[in-house]
Amino acid sequence: MDSKQPPPYNTIQQPQAQPQPGYTPAQTYQPYPGGPTQPPLYPPMPQAQPPQPQPQHTVIIQTTTTSSMTPIGSGPSRVRCPSCHADVVTTVRTTPSGRTHCWALILCLFVCWPCVCLPYCMDSCQNANHSCPNCGSFIGTYEN
């Protein structure tokens, strides 16, 4: 059996690259004496001009704030409605809150189950929602 050994590295001849027709290798390019022929990618930066003096104008802004926040309580309150701008006495509707439900649960757990409905009947255990009697818009909530 005849096994051929590859030739040693120093005896391998590298094939010479033959230039293709119409192709000029990069080593033969000569630099253009006038510089690049492409336009610059970005327009030149404009030269800074000295700022021209502006006439001085003084603007005075005067703001006046009036507190339209009238404290409301658990009962009807006299306020100015933010929607219809009328001076009204609010209509109050009470609604149970999380605190109302907690009191009912506590009463139920401590064997006072006949008194479970008591927090739902007392206005002091519920939130008071205030609304305008003229336009019906919501004004605010008083949380107990």
Secondary structure, 3 states (H helix, E strand, C coil): CCCCCCCCHHHCCCCCCCCCCCCCCHHHCCCCCCCCCCCCCCCCCCCCCCCCCCCCCCCCCCCCCCCCCCCCCCCCCEEECCCCCCEEECEEEEEECHHHHHHHHHHHHCCCHHHCCHHHHCHHHEEEEEECCCCCCEEEEECC
